[in-house]
Amino acid sequence: MPVNGPAGPADRRGYARRAGLTAALCLIATVAAAAPPAPAAPAACGGPSGGLLCLRGPVGHPGVYTARYRRAPGPGEITVRLGYQRKDSRITAFPGWFGTVRTSGGAAVLRGRVGMTPGECVRGVMEHGERVYVTKWSCG
């Protein structure tokens, strides 16, 4: 008949590993539960009806900026003009356009170089038909 003796060093190390892993998982779960909910849209996006317009780039610095429009797949594709608008403390500039493109699978993407300076703000602009849509301002 087997007799269980005192736990040896190997048994204690296995227990310590399991206890450490359990504590780490509990900590991760607690942090995840306490985190604020994610925003409905990324900071540099706007929501025209039926889609999402976003502008990405090195805000406050010159570089390549990307305007992206995405909408739920629907009956037919549409043509959009995509670009950006800059502002600083004195003036809001007219839109600068990257070009015009037809959506494919409900999405359109255009990019171009923008000569931003520190302290300027930028937002994405989209024109479809007679309507113009803009994103939220992002400032450097």
C-alpha positions in Angstrom: 0.0 0.0 0.0 1.5 3.3 -1.1 2.1 5.9 1.6 2.1 9.6 0.8 5.1 11.3 2.3 6.0 15.0 2.7 6.1 16.9 -0.6 9.6 17.2 -2.0 11.3 20.2 -3.7 10.0 19.3 -7.2 6.4 19.2 -5.9 6.8 22.6 -4.3 8.2 24.2 -7.5 5.2 22.9 -9.5 2.8 24.3 -7.0 4.6 27.7 -7.0 4.5 27.8 -10.8 0.8 27.1 -10.9 0.1 29.6 -8.1 2.1 32.3 -9.9 0.3 31.6 -13.2 -3.0 31.8 -11.5 -2.1 35.1 -9.8 -0.9 36.5 -13.2 -4.1 35.5 -14.9 -6.2 37.1 -12.2 -4.2 40.3 -12.4 -4.7 40.5 -16.2 -8.5 39.8 -15.8 -8.7 42.5 -13.2 -6.9 45.1 -15.3 -9.0 44.2 -18.4 -12.2 44.6 -16.4 -11.2 48.0 -15.0 -10.1 49.4 -18.4 -12.4 52.0 -19.9 -14.4 50.9 -22.9 -12.9 51.4 -26.3 -14.2 54.5 -28.2 -16.8 53.9 -30.9 -14.4 55.3 -33.6 -10.7 56.0 -33.7 -9.8 59.6 -32.8 -9.2 60.9 -36.4 -12.4 59.4 -37.8 -15.8 60.7 -38.6 -19.0 58.9 -39.3 -20.9 60.0 -42.4 -24.2 58.2 -42.6 -23.5 54.6 -43.7 -19.7 54.7 -43.4 -16.6 55.7 -41.6 -14.0 58.3 -42.9 -10.5 58.3 -41.3 -7.3 60.2 -41.8 -4.0 58.9 -40.6 -0.5 60.5 -40.6 2.2 62.1 -38.5 0.0 64.9 -37.1 1.9 68.1 -36.6 4.7 67.0 -38.9 5.1 66.8 -42.7 4.7 63.3 -44.2 2.4 60.9 -46.0 -1.3 61.0 -44.9 -3.9 58.4 -45.8 -7.6 59.1 -46.2 -9.7 56.0 -45.9 -13.5 55.6 -46.4 -15.3 52.4 -45.6 -19.0 51.6 -45.8 -21.2 48.6 -45.5 -21.4 46.7 -48.8 -24.5 48.0 -50.6 -26.1 48.1 -54.0 -23.2 49.4 -56.2 -20.1 51.3 -55.6 -19.8 55.1 -55.3 -17.2 57.7 -56.4 -15.7 59.9 -53.6 -13.1 62.6 -53.4 -10.7 62.2 -50.5 -8.4 64.7 -48.9 -7.6 66.8 -45.8 -8.0 70.2 -44.3 -5.4 72.0 -42.1 -5.8 74.7 -39.5 -3.6 76.6 -37.0 -4.4 79.2 -34.4 -5.0 81.9 -37.1 -6.6 80.2 -40.1 -8.5 77.2 -41.4 -7.1 76.3 -44.9 -9.2 75.2 -47.8 -9.3 71.4 -48.4 -6.3 69.8 -50.2 -7.4 66.8 -52.3 -5.6 63.5 -52.8 -7.9 62.7 -55.7 -11.1 61.0 -56.7 -11.6 57.2 -56.5 -14.5 54.7 -56.8 -15.1 52.4 -53.9 -14.2 48.8 -54.2 -16.0 46.4 -51.8 -17.3 49.5 -50.0 -13.8 50.9 -49.4 -11.7 53.7 -50.9 -8.2 54.7 -50.0 -6.0 57.6 -51.2 -2.8 59.1 -49.8 -0.5 62.0 -50.4 2.2 64.1 -48.8 1.1 67.0 -46.5 3.4 69.8 -45.4 2.2 70.2 -41.8 4.0 72.2 -39.2 4.1 71.7 -35.4 1.0 73.0 -33.7 -1.3 72.6 -36.7 -4.4 70.5 -36.8 -5.6 68.3 -39.6 -8.8 66.4 -40.5 -10.0 64.2 -43.3 -12.4 65.5 -45.9 -14.6 63.5 -48.3 -16.9 64.7 -51.0 -19.6 62.6 -52.6 -22.0 64.3 -54.9 -23.0 67.6 -53.4 -22.2 66.6 -49.8 -18.9 67.1 -47.9 -18.0 65.0 -44.9 -15.2 65.7 -42.4 -13.5 63.8 -39.6 -12.7 65.1 -36.1 -9.7 67.4 -35.8 -6.3 65.9 -34.8 -3.8 68.3 -33.5 0.0 68.0 -33.1 
